[in-house]
């Protein structure tokens, strides 16, 4: 039960900081600058996703000794009665 009581203030802090970070740009920034912030934020998000997903997928493939196999014929996948 101790862990949950330590987690609650962290979660509330994250909610508060996220709300403030989302609200601050609306205070006195022009539409053009707000649009630039959105574009750069999207680019940072996509870049972070690529930097995290690609190495993780390569790691999984290497750890599982990924070997590419040649495509199977239709007869090998389905019985003759279904083809």
N, CA, C and O atoms as a CHARMM CRD file, in Angstrom:
* protein
*
  332
    1    1 UNK  N      0.81300  -1.19200   0.00000 PROA 1      0.00000
    2    1 UNK  CA     0.00000   0.00000   0.00000 PROA 1      0.00000
    3    1 UNK  C      0.85900   1.25900   0.00000 PROA 1      0.00000
    4    1 UNK  O      0.39100   2.32300  -0.40500 PROA 1      0.00000
    5    2 UNK  N      2.08800   1.15400   0.44100 PROA 2      0.00000
    6    2 UNK  CA     2.97500   2.31300   0.47400 PROA 2      0.00000
    7    2 UNK  C      3.25300   2.82700  -0.93100 PROA 2      0.00000
    8    2 UNK  O      3.33100   4.03700  -1.14300 PROA 2      0.00000
    9    3 UNK  N      3.40100   1.92600  -1.88700 PROA 3      0.00000
   10    3 UNK  CA     3.71600   2.32100  -3.25600 PROA 3      0.00000
   11    3 UNK  C      2.65100   3.19700  -3.88200 PROA 3      0.00000
   12    3 UNK  O      2.97000   4.14000  -4.60700 PROA 3      0.00000
   13    4 UNK  N      1.38500   2.89700  -3.61100 PROA 4      0.00000
   14    4 UNK  CA     0.30300   3.68100  -4.20600 PROA 4      0.00000
   15    4 UNK  C      0.29000   5.09900  -3.65100 PROA 4      0.00000
   16    4 UNK  O     -0.03300   6.03600  -4.38100 PROA 4      0.00000
   17    5 UNK  N      0.63000   5.27800  -2.39500 PROA 5      0.00000
   18    5 UNK  CA     0.64200   6.60900  -1.79300 PROA 5      0.00000
   19    5 UNK  C      1.83100   7.42100  -2.28100 PROA 5      0.00000
   20    5 UNK  O      1.79100   8.65100  -2.25000 PROA 5      0.00000
   21    6 UNK  N      2.87300   6.76400  -2.72600 PROA 6      0.00000
   22    6 UNK  CA     3.99000   7.48400  -3.33100 PROA 6      0.00000
   23    6 UNK  C      3.68400   7.83900  -4.78100 PROA 6      0.00000
   24    6 UNK  O      4.19000   8.83100  -5.30500 PROA 6      0.00000
   25    7 UNK  N      2.86600   7.03600  -5.41200 PROA 7      0.00000
   26    7 UNK  CA     2.54600   7.24100  -6.81800 PROA 7      0.00000
   27    7 UNK  C      1.53900   8.37700  -7.02500 PROA 7      0.00000
   28    7 UNK  O      1.61800   9.09000  -8.02500 PROA 7      0.00000
   29    8 UNK  N      0.60700   8.55200  -6.10900 PROA 8      0.00000
   30    8 UNK  CA    -0.45400   9.54800  -6.26500 PROA 8      0.00000
   31    8 UNK  C      0.10300  10.97400  -6.40500 PROA 8      0.00000
   32    8 UNK  O     -0.32800  11.68300  -7.31500 PROA 8      0.00000
   33    9 UNK  N      1.03300  11.43200  -5.55900 PROA 9      0.00000
   34    9 UNK  CA     1.56400  12.79800  -5.77600 PROA 9      0.00000
   35    9 UNK  C      2.29800  12.95400  -7.11000 PROA 9      0.00000
   36    9 UNK  O      2.24500  14.01800  -7.72600 PROA 9      0.00000
   37   10 UNK  N      2.97100  11.91100  -7.54900 PROA 10     0.00000
   38   10 UNK  CA     3.65800  11.97700  -8.84200 PROA 10     0.00000
   39   10 UNK  C      2.64100  12.12800  -9.96800 PROA 10     0.00000
   40   10 UNK  O      2.82900  12.93500 -10.87800 PROA 10     0.00000
   41   11 UNK  N      1.57300  11.35700  -9.90400 PROA 11     0.00000
   42   11 UNK  CA     0.53400  11.44700 -10.93100 PROA 11     0.00000
   43   11 UNK  C     -0.13900  12.81400 -10.92800 PROA 11     0.00000
   44   11 UNK  O     -0.37400  13.39000 -11.99000 PROA 11     0.00000
   45   12 UNK  N     -0.44800  13.33300  -9.75800 PROA 12     0.00000
   46   12 UNK  CA    -1.06300  14.66200  -9.68300 PROA 12     0.00000
   47   12 UNK  C     -0.11300  15.74100 -10.20800 PROA 12     0.00000
   48   12 UNK  O     -0.54800  16.67900 -10.87600 PROA 12     0.00000
   49   13 UNK  N      1.17800  15.60900  -9.90800 PROA 13     0.00000
   50   13 UNK  CA     2.16200  16.55100 -10.43600 PROA 13     0.00000
   51   13 UNK  C      2.24400  16.48800 -11.95100 PROA 13     0.00000
   52   13 UNK  O      2.35900  17.52000 -12.61300 PROA 13     0.00000
   53   14 UNK  N      2.18600  15.28500 -12.50200 PROA 14     0.00000
   54   14 UNK  CA     2.22800  15.14000 -13.95800 PROA 14     0.00000
   55   14 UNK  C      1.00200  15.76300 -14.61000 PROA 14     0.00000
   56   14 UNK  O      1.10900  16.40300 -15.65600 PROA 14     0.00000
   57   15 UNK  N     -0.16000  15.57700 -13.99800 PROA 15     0.00000
   58   15 UNK  CA    -1.38900  16.17100 -14.54000 PROA 15     0.00000
   59   15 UNK  C     -1.28600  17.69200 -14.51300 PROA 15     0.00000
   60   15 UNK  O     -1.63700  18.35600 -15.48900 PROA 15     0.00000
   61   16 UNK  N     -0.81000  18.24600 -13.40500 PROA 16     0.00000
   62   16 UNK  CA    -0.69500  19.70100 -13.27500 PROA 16     0.00000
   63   16 UNK  C      0.29500  20.28300 -14.27500 PROA 16     0.00000
   64   16 UNK  O     -0.00300  21.28700 -14.92300 PROA 16     0.00000
   65   17 UNK  N      1.46200  19.67200 -14.41000 PROA 17     0.00000
   66   17 UNK  CA     2.48000  20.17000 -15.33800 PROA 17     0.00000
   67   17 UNK  C      1.99800  20.04400 -16.78600 PROA 17     0.00000
   68   17 UNK  O      2.24500  20.93600 -17.59800 PROA 17     0.00000
   69   18 UNK  N      1.31800  18.95300 -17.11100 PROA 18     0.00000
   70   18 UNK  CA     0.79200  18.77500 -18.46900 PROA 18     0.00000
   71   18 UNK  C     -0.25800  19.83700 -18.78400 PROA 18     0.00000
   72   18 UNK  O     -0.27400  20.39600 -19.88100 PROA 18     0.00000
   73   19 UNK  N     -1.12900  20.10900 -17.82100 PROA 19     0.00000
   74   19 UNK  CA    -2.15000  21.14100 -18.03500 PROA 19     0.00000
   75   19 UNK  C     -1.51500  22.51000 -18.24000 PROA 19     0.00000
   76   19 UNK  O     -1.90500  23.25100 -19.14200 PROA 19     0.00000
   77   20 UNK  N     -0.54600  22.84000 -17.41200 PROA 20     0.00000
   78   20 UNK  CA     0.12100  24.14900 -17.52900 PROA 20     0.00000
   79   20 UNK  C      0.86800  24.25600 -18.85900 PROA 20     0.00000
   80   20 UNK  O      0.80500  25.28600 -19.52900 PROA 20     0.00000
   81   21 UNK  N      1.57100  23.19100 -19.23600 PROA 21     0.00000
   82   21 UNK  CA     2.32000  23.21300 -20.49700 PROA 21     0.00000
   83   21 UNK  C      1.38600  23.33600 -21.69500 PROA 21     0.00000
   84   21 UNK  O      1.76500  23.93500 -22.70100 PROA 21     0.00000
   85   22 UNK  N      0.19400  22.79500 -21.61800 PROA 22     0.00000
   86   22 UNK  CA    -0.76100  22.92000 -22.70800 PROA 22     0.00000
   87   22 UNK  C     -1.47900  24.25500 -22.71900 PROA 22     0.00000
   88   22 UNK  O     -1.92500  24.70500 -23.77400 PROA 22     0.00000
   89   23 UNK  N     -1.60100  24.89700 -21.56700 PROA 23     0.00000
   90   23 UNK  CA    -2.34100  26.14500 -21.47900 PROA 23     0.00000
   91   23 UNK  C     -1.48400  27.37300 -21.76300 PROA 23     0.00000
   92   23 UNK  O     -1.99300  28.36000 -22.29500 PROA 23     0.00000
   93   24 UNK  N     -0.21300  27.33900 -21.42600 PROA 24     0.00000
   94   24 UNK  CA     0.68100  28.49400 -21.56700 PROA 24     0.00000
   95   24 UNK  C      0.75600  29.02300 -22.99600 PROA 24     0.00000
   96   24 UNK  O      0.71400  30.24000 -23.17400 PROA 24     0.00000
   97   25 UNK  N      0.86300  28.18500 -24.02100 PROA 25     0.00000
   98   25 UNK  CA     0.95600  28.74100 -25.37900 PROA 25     0.00000
   99   25 UNK  C     -0.26900  29.54300 -25.80400 PROA 25     0.00000
  100   25 UNK  O     -0.16200  30.36400 -26.71600 PROA 25     0.00000
  101   26 UNK  N     -1.40600  29.34400 -25.19100 PROA 26     0.00000
  102   26 UNK  CA    -2.62300  30.06300 -25.57900 PROA 26     0.00000
  103   26 UNK  C     -2.72400  31.45100 -24.96200 PROA 26     0.00000
  104   26 UNK  O     -3.66500  32.18400 -25.26500 PROA 26     0.00000
  105   27 UNK  N     -1.79300  31.82400 -24.11700 PROA 27     0.00000
  106   27 UNK  CA    -1.91500  33.08500 -23.39000 PROA 27     0.00000
  107   27 UNK  C     -1.66700  34.29700 -24.28300 PROA 27     0.00000
  108   27 UNK  O     -2.49600  35.20600 -24.30800 PROA 27     0.00000
  109   28 UNK  N     -0.55500  34.34300 -25.01700 PROA 28     0.00000
  110   28 UNK  CA    -0.29300  35.55300 -25.78600 PROA 28     0.00000
  111   28 UNK  C      0.51200  35.30900 -27.04700 PROA 28     0.00000
  112   28 UNK  O      1.30500  36.16300 -27.44400 PROA 28     0.00000
  113   29 UNK  N      0.33100  34.18700 -27.67400 PROA 29     0.00000
  114   29 UNK  CA     1.10800  33.85900 -28.87100 PROA 29     0.00000
  115   29 UNK  C      0.19400  33.96300 -30.08600 PROA 29     0.00000
  116   29 UNK  O     -0.97600  33.58400 -30.03200 PROA 29     0.00000
  117   30 UNK  N      0.74100  34.48000 -31.17600 PROA 30     0.00000
  118   30 UNK  CA    -0.05100  34.59800 -32.40000 PROA 30     0.00000
  119   30 UNK  C     -0.35500  33.21300 -32.97700 PROA 30     0.00000
  120   30 UNK  O      0.28700  32.22100 -32.63200 PROA 30     0.00000
  121   31 UNK  N     -1.34000  33.17800 -33.85300 PROA 31     0.00000
  122   31 UNK  CA    -1.73400  31.90800 -34.48400 PROA 31     0.00000
  123   31 UNK  C     -0.56900  31.29900 -35.26500 PROA 31     0.00000
  124   31 UNK  O     -0.39200  30.08100 -35.27100 PROA 31     0.00000
  125   32 UNK  N      0.21700  32.14000 -35.91700 PROA 32     0.00000
  126   32 UNK  CA     1.34100  31.63500 -36.72100 PROA 32     0.00000
  127   32 UNK  C      2.36300  30.93300 -35.83300 PROA 32     0.00000
  128   32 UNK  O      2.80400  29.82500 -36.14000 PROA 32     0.00000
  129   33 UNK  N      2.73900  31.58000 -34.73100 PROA 33     0.00000
  130   33 UNK  CA     3.71500  30.97100 -33.83400 PROA 33     0.00000
  131   33 UNK  C      3.16000  29.72700 -33.14700 PROA 33     0.00000
  132   33 UNK  O      3.89300  28.76900 -32.90400 PROA 33     0.00000
  133   34 UNK  N      1.86000  29.74200 -32.83200 PROA 34     0.00000
  134   34 UNK  CA     1.23500  28.56700 -32.23300 PROA 34     0.00000
  135   34 UNK  C      1.23100  27.39800 -33.21400 PROA 34     0.00000
  136   34 UNK  O      1.41000  26.24600 -32.82100 PROA 34     0.00000
  137   35 UNK  N      1.02500  27.70500 -34.49100 PROA 35     0.00000
  138   35 UNK  CA     1.07200  26.66300 -35.51900 PROA 35     0.00000
  139   35 UNK  C      2.48800  26.10000 -35.65100 PROA 35     0.00000
  140   35 UNK  O      2.65700  24.89300 -35.82100 PROA 35     0.00000
  141   36 UNK  N      3.50300  26.95700 -35.57500 PROA 36     0.00000
  142   36 UNK  CA     4.89300  26.48600 -35.63400 PROA 36     0.00000
  143   36 UNK  C      5.22400  25.57500 -34.44700 PROA 36     0.00000
  144   36 UNK  O      5.90600  24.56200 -34.60400 PROA 36     0.00000
  145   37 UNK  N      4.73900  25.94100 -33.27300 PROA 37     0.00000
  146   37 UNK  CA     4.95800  25.09700 -32.09600 PROA 37     0.00000
  147   37 UNK  C      4.31700  23.72700 -32.30900 PROA 37     0.00000
  148   37 UNK  O      4.90900  22.70600 -31.96000 PROA 37     0.00000
  149   38 UNK  N      3.12200  23.70100 -32.87400 PROA 38     0.00000
  150   38 UNK  CA     2.43700  22.42700 -33.12100 PROA 38     0.00000
  151   38 UNK  C      3.19900  21.58000 -34.13700 PROA 38     0.00000
  152   38 UNK  O      3.32700  20.36700 -33.96500 PROA 38     0.00000
  153   39 UNK  N      3.70200  22.21200 -35.18800 PROA 39     0.00000
  154   39 UNK  CA     4.44000  21.47600 -36.21800 PROA 39     0.00000
  155   39 UNK  C      5.73900  20.90100 -35.64600 PROA 39     0.00000
  156   39 UNK  O      6.05300  19.72900 -35.85700 PROA 39     0.00000
  157   40 UNK  N      6.48400  21.72700 -34.92600 PROA 40     0.00000
  158   40 UNK  CA     7.73700  21.24900 -34.33600 PROA 40     0.00000
  159   40 UNK  C      7.47700  20.18000 -33.27200 PROA 40     0.00000
  160   40 UNK  O      8.24700  19.22700 -33.14800 PROA 40     0.00000
  161   41 UNK  N      6.40500  20.33400 -32.51500 PROA 41     0.00000
  162   41 UNK  CA     6.04800  19.32200 -31.51600 PROA 41     0.00000
  163   41 UNK  C      5.71900  17.98500 -32.17000 PROA 41     0.00000
  164   41 UNK  O      6.11400  16.92900 -31.67500 PROA 41     0.00000
  165   42 UNK  N      4.99400  18.03700 -33.28400 PROA 42     0.00000
  166   42 UNK  CA     4.69800  16.80800 -34.01600 PROA 42     0.00000
  167   42 UNK  C      5.95300  16.16300 -34.56700 PROA 42     0.00000
  168   42 UNK  O      6.08900  14.93900 -34.55400 PROA 42     0.00000
  169   43 UNK  N      6.87200  16.99000 -35.05300 PROA 43     0.00000
  170   43 UNK  CA     8.13500  16.45100 -35.56300 PROA 43     0.00000
  171   43 UNK  C      8.97000  15.80900 -34.47700 PROA 43     0.00000
  172   43 UNK  O      9.57800  14.76000 -34.69000 PROA 43     0.00000
  173   44 UNK  N      9.00000  16.43400 -33.31500 PROA 44     0.00000
  174   44 UNK  CA     9.74200  15.85400 -32.18800 PROA 44     0.00000
  175   44 UNK  C      9.10500  14.53800 -31.76800 PROA 44     0.00000
  176   44 UNK  O      9.80900  13.57600 -31.46300 PROA 44     0.00000
  177   45 UNK  N      7.78000  14.49200 -31.74900 PROA 45     0.00000
  178   45 UNK  CA     7.08200  13.26400 -31.38000 PROA 45     0.00000
  179   45 UNK  C      7.36900  12.14300 -32.37700 PROA 45     0.00000
  180   45 UNK  O      7.62900  11.00900 -31.97600 PROA 45     0.00000
  181   46 UNK  N      7.32300  12.45100 -33.66500 PROA 46     0.00000
  182   46 UNK  CA     7.61000  11.43100 -34.68100 PROA 46     0.00000
  183   46 UNK  C      9.06500  10.97800 -34.60700 PROA 46     0.00000
  184   46 UNK  O      9.35300   9.78700 -34.72200 PROA 46     0.00000
  185   47 UNK  N      9.97500  11.91800 -34.41700 PROA 47     0.00000
  186   47 UNK  CA    11.38700  11.55900 -34.31600 PROA 47     0.00000
  187   47 UNK  C     11.65900  10.67700 -33.11700 PROA 47     0.00000
  188   47 UNK  O     12.41800   9.71300 -33.21400 PROA 47     0.00000
  189   48 UNK  N     11.04700  10.99500 -31.98600 PROA 48     0.00000
  190   48 UNK  CA    11.23100  10.16800 -30.79700 PROA 48     0.00000
  191   48 UNK  C     10.65400   8.77200 -31.00400 PROA 48     0.00000
  192   48 UNK  O     11.24400   7.78200 -30.57200 PROA 48     0.00000
  193   49 UNK  N      9.51000   8.69400 -31.66000 PROA 49     0.00000
  194   49 UNK  CA     8.91000   7.38700 -31.90800 PROA 49     0.00000
  195   49 UNK  C      9.80700   6.54200 -32.80200 PROA 49     0.00000
  196   49 UNK  O      9.99200   5.35100 -32.55400 PROA 49     0.00000
  197   50 UNK  N     10.36100   7.15300 -33.83700 PROA 50     0.00000
  198   50 UNK  CA    11.23700   6.40700 -34.74400 PROA 50     0.00000
  199   50 UNK  C     12.50700   5.98100 -34.02300 PROA 50     0.00000
  200   50 UNK  O     12.97500   4.85700 -34.20100 PROA 50     0.00000
  201   51 UNK  N     13.06600   6.86700 -33.21500 PROA 51     0.00000
  202   51 UNK  CA    14.30100   6.53600 -32.50700 PROA 51     0.00000
  203   51 UNK  C     14.10200   5.44700 -31.45700 PROA 51     0.00000
  204   51 UNK  O     15.05700   4.76500 -31.08400 PROA 51     0.00000
  205   52 UNK  N     12.89100   5.28300 -30.98500 PROA 52     0.00000
  206   52 UNK  CA    12.62200   4.25500 -29.98100 PROA 52     0.00000
  207   52 UNK  C     12.15100   2.96200 -30.63200 PROA 52     0.00000
  208   52 UNK  O     12.61600   1.88600 -30.25600 PROA 52     0.00000
  209   53 UNK  N     11.24000   3.04000 -31.59700 PROA 53     0.00000
  210   53 UNK  CA    10.63100   1.84700 -32.17300 PROA 53     0.00000
  211   53 UNK  C     11.61600   1.06600 -33.03600 PROA 53     0.00000
  212   53 UNK  O     11.70300  -0.15500 -32.90400 PROA 53     0.00000
  213   54 UNK  N     12.35100   1.72700 -33.90400 PROA 54     0.00000
  214   54 UNK  CA    13.25300   0.99500 -34.79800 PROA 54     0.00000
  215   54 UNK  C     14.33800   0.21300 -34.06100 PROA 54     0.00000
  216   54 UNK  O     14.52100  -0.96700 -34.35800 PROA 54     0.00000
  217   55 UNK  N     15.06100   0.80500 -33.12000 PROA 55     0.00000
  218   55 UNK  CA    16.06500   0.00000 -32.41500 PROA 55     0.00000
  219   55 UNK  C     15.45600  -1.14700 -31.60600 PROA 55     0.00000
  220   55 UNK  O     16.04800  -2.22300 -31.51700 PROA 55     0.00000
  221   56 UNK  N     14.28600  -0.92800 -31.02100 PROA 56     0.00000
  222   56 UNK  CA    13.64400  -1.99400 -30.25500 PROA 56     0.00000
  223   56 UNK  C     13.23500  -3.14900 -31.16200 PROA 56     0.00000
  224   56 UNK  O     13.40100  -4.31200 -30.79600 PROA 56     0.00000
  225   57 UNK  N     12.70400  -2.83800 -32.33900 PROA 57     0.00000
  226   57 UNK  CA    12.30000  -3.91500 -33.25000 PROA 57     0.00000
  227   57 UNK  C     13.52000  -4.66800 -33.77400 PROA 57     0.00000
  228   57 UNK  O     13.48000  -5.89000 -33.91700 PROA 57     0.00000
  229   58 UNK  N     14.58900  -3.95800 -34.05500 PROA 58     0.00000
  230   58 UNK  CA    15.81600  -4.63900 -34.48300 PROA 58     0.00000
  231   58 UNK  C     16.37500  -5.52500 -33.36700 PROA 58     0.00000
  232   58 UNK  O     16.86200  -6.62500 -33.62700 PROA 58     0.00000
  233   59 UNK  N     16.30200  -5.04600 -32.14300 PROA 59     0.00000
  234   59 UNK  CA    16.77500  -5.82900 -31.00700 PROA 59     0.00000
  235   59 UNK  C     15.97800  -7.12300 -30.87300 PROA 59     0.00000
  236   59 UNK  O     16.55400  -8.18600 -30.64200 PROA 59     0.00000
  237   60 UNK  N     14.66300  -7.03700 -31.01600 PROA 60     0.00000
  238   60 UNK  CA    13.81600  -8.22600 -30.92100 PROA 60     0.00000
  239   60 UNK  C     14.15000  -9.21600 -32.03400 PROA 60     0.00000
  240   60 UNK  O     14.22100 -10.42200 -31.79900 PROA 60     0.00000
  241   61 UNK  N     14.35200  -8.70200 -33.24400 PROA 61     0.00000
  242   61 UNK  CA    14.67400  -9.58600 -34.37000 PROA 61     0.00000
  243   61 UNK  C     16.01500 -10.27700 -34.16100 PROA 61     0.00000
  244   61 UNK  O     16.14700 -11.46700 -34.44900 PROA 61     0.00000
  245   62 UNK  N     17.00100  -9.55600 -33.67000 PROA 62     0.00000
  246   62 UNK  CA    18.32200 -10.14600 -33.45800 PROA 62     0.00000
  247   62 UNK  C     18.28700 -11.15400 -32.31400 PROA 62     0.00000
  248   62 UNK  O     18.89800 -12.21800 -32.41100 PROA 62     0.00000
  249   63 UNK  N     17.58200 -10.83400 -31.23700 PROA 63     0.00000
  250   63 UNK  CA    17.51400 -11.74500 -30.10600 PROA 63     0.00000
  251   63 UNK  C     16.79800 -13.04100 -30.45200 PROA 63     0.00000
  252   63 UNK  O     17.09900 -14.08500 -29.87400 PROA 63     0.00000
  253   64 UNK  N     15.86900 -12.99200 -31.37300 PROA 64     0.00000
  254   64 UNK  CA    15.11800 -14.19000 -31.75500 PROA 64     0.00000
  255   64 UNK  C     15.71200 -14.87900 -32.97100 PROA 64     0.00000
  256   64 UNK  O     15.06800 -15.74000 -33.57200 PROA 64     0.00000
  257   65 UNK  N     16.93100 -14.51100 -33.34100 PROA 65     0.00000
  258   65 UNK  CA    17.60600 -15.10800 -34.49600 PROA 65     0.00000
  259   65 UNK  C     16.70700 -15.09200 -35.72300 PROA 65     0.00000
  260   65 UNK  O     16.41700 -16.13100 -36.31500 PROA 65     0.00000
  261   66 UNK  N     16.28100 -13.91900 -36.08300 PROA 66     0.00000
  262   66 UNK  CA    15.37100 -13.74200 -37.20700 PROA 66     0.00000
  263   66 UNK  C     16.02300 -14.23500 -38.48900 PROA 66     0.00000
  264   66 UNK  O     17.10900 -13.79400 -38.86500 PROA 66     0.00000
  265   67 UNK  N     15.33300 -15.16100 -39.15300 PROA 67     0.00000
  266   67 UNK  CA    15.80300 -15.67500 -40.43600 PROA 67     0.00000
  267   67 UNK  C     14.65100 -15.52400 -41.42200 PROA 67     0.00000
  268   67 UNK  O     13.54900 -16.02600 -41.20100 PROA 67     0.00000
  269   68 UNK  N     14.93300 -14.82200 -42.51000 PROA 68     0.00000
  270   68 UNK  CA    13.89800 -14.62400 -43.51300 PROA 68     0.00000
  271   68 UNK  C     13.72500 -15.91000 -44.31000 PROA 68     0.00000
  272   68 UNK  O     14.69900 -16.50500 -44.76900 PROA 68     0.00000
  273   69 UNK  N     12.48700 -16.32500 -44.46600 PROA 69     0.00000
  274   69 UNK  CA    12.20400 -17.53800 -45.23100 PROA 69     0.00000
  275   69 UNK  C     11.61000 -17.15700 -46.57300 PROA 69     0.00000
  276   69 UNK  O     11.01300 -16.09100 -46.72500 PROA 69     0.00000
  277   70 UNK  N     11.78100 -18.03400 -47.53300 PROA 70     0.00000
  278   70 UNK  CA    11.20500 -17.75800 -48.84600 PROA 70     0.00000
  279   70 UNK  C      9.68900 -17.93800 -48.78800 PROA 70     0.00000
  280   70 UNK  O      9.19300 -18.72000 -47.97700 PROA 70     0.00000
  281   71 UNK  N      8.95000 -17.22800 -49.63500 PROA 71     0.00000
  282   71 UNK  CA     7.49400 -17.34900 -49.63200 PROA 71     0.00000
  283   71 UNK  C      7.06100 -18.76200 -50.01000 PROA 71     0.00000
  284   71 UNK  O      7.69000 -19.42000 -50.83900 PROA 71     0.00000
  285   72 UNK  N      5.99200 -19.20700 -49.39400 PROA 72     0.00000
  286   72 UNK  CA     5.47800 -20.54200 -49.66900 PROA 72     0.00000
  287   72 UNK  C      4.52300 -20.49800 -50.85800 PROA 72     0.00000
  288   72 UNK  O      3.92200 -19.46500 -51.15400 PROA 72     0.00000
  289   73 UNK  N      4.40100 -21.61900 -51.52000 PROA 73     0.00000
  290   73 UNK  CA     3.43000 -21.72900 -52.59600 PROA 73     0.00000
  291   73 UNK  C      2.03100 -21.81100 -51.99300 PROA 73     0.00000
  292   73 UNK  O      1.86300 -22.11400 -50.81200 PROA 73     0.00000
  293   74 UNK  N      1.04500 -21.53700 -52.81900 PROA 74     0.00000
  294   74 UNK  CA    -0.33500 -21.57700 -52.34700 PROA 74     0.00000
  295   74 UNK  C     -0.69600 -22.97600 -51.87900 PROA 74     0.00000
  296   74 UNK  O     -1.43000 -23.13500 -50.90400 PROA 74     0.00000
  297   75 UNK  N     -0.18100 -24.00600 -52.57500 PROA 75     0.00000
  298   75 UNK  CA    -0.50400 -25.38400 -52.21500 PROA 75     0.00000
  299   75 UNK  C      0.05700 -25.75700 -50.84400 PROA 75     0.00000
  300   75 UNK  O     -0.50400 -26.60700 -50.15200 PROA 75     0.00000
  301   76 UNK  N      1.15800 -25.12500 -50.45400 PROA 76     0.00000
  302   76 UNK  CA     1.73300 -25.42400 -49.14600 PROA 76     0.00000
  303   76 UNK  C      0.92400 -24.78300 -48.02200 PROA 76     0.00000
  304   76 UNK  O      0.91700 -25.28000 -46.89600 PROA 76     0.00000
  305   77 UNK  N      0.24600 -23.68200 -48.32700 PROA 77     0.00000
  306   77 UNK  CA    -0.51600 -22.98300 -47.29600 PROA 77     0.00000
  307   77 UNK  C     -1.92000 -23.58500 -47.15700 PROA 77     0.00000
  308   77 UNK  O     -2.39800 -23.81700 -46.04700 PROA 77     0.00000
  309   78 UNK  N     -2.57600 -23.83500 -48.30600 PROA 78     0.00000
  310   78 UNK  CA    -3.94000 -24.34900 -48.28200 PROA 78     0.00000
  311   78 UNK  C     -3.94400 -25.77400 -48.85300 PROA 78     0.00000
  312   78 UNK  O     -3.17400 -26.08600 -49.76100 PROA 78     0.00000
  313   79 UNK  N     -4.80000 -26.61700 -48.32300 PROA 79     0.00000
  314   79 UNK  CA    -4.94100 -27.95200 -48.91400 PROA 79     0.00000
  315   79 UNK  C     -5.49200 -27.85300 -50.33900 PROA 79     0.00000
  316   79 UNK  O     -6.11600 -26.85700 -50.70300 PROA 79     0.00000
  317   80 UNK  N     -5.25500 -28.89300 -51.13600 PROA 80     0.00000
  318   80 UNK  CA    -5.68500 -28.87100 -52.54600 PROA 80     0.00000
  319   80 UNK  C     -7.18400 -28.73400 -52.68500 PROA 80     0.00000
  320   80 UNK  O     -7.65900 -28.17300 -53.67300 PROA 80     0.00000
  321   81 UNK  N     -7.93300 -29.22600 -51.73300 PROA 81     0.00000
  322   81 UNK  CA    -9.38600 -29.17200 -51.83800 PROA 81     0.00000
  323   81 UNK  C     -9.90500 -27.73300 -51.72700 PROA 81     0.00000
  324   81 UNK  O    -11.00000 -27.43800 -52.20700 PROA 81     0.00000
  325   82 UNK  N     -9.15800 -26.86400 -51.11900 PROA 82     0.00000
  326   82 UNK  CA    -9.60500 -25.48300 -50.96500 PROA 82     0.00000
  327   82 UNK  C     -9.13300 -24.58200 -52.09000 PROA 82     0.00000
  328   82 UNK  O     -9.67900 -23.49400 -52.26900 PROA 82     0.00000
  329   83 UNK  N     -8.12700 -25.00700 -52.86000 PROA 83     0.00000
  330   83 UNK  CA    -7.54400 -24.14300 -53.88600 PROA 83     0.00000
  331   83 UNK  C     -8.34200 -24.16800 -55.14700 PROA 83     0.00000
  332   83 UNK  O     -7.98900 -23.49400 -56.11500 PROA 83     0.00000
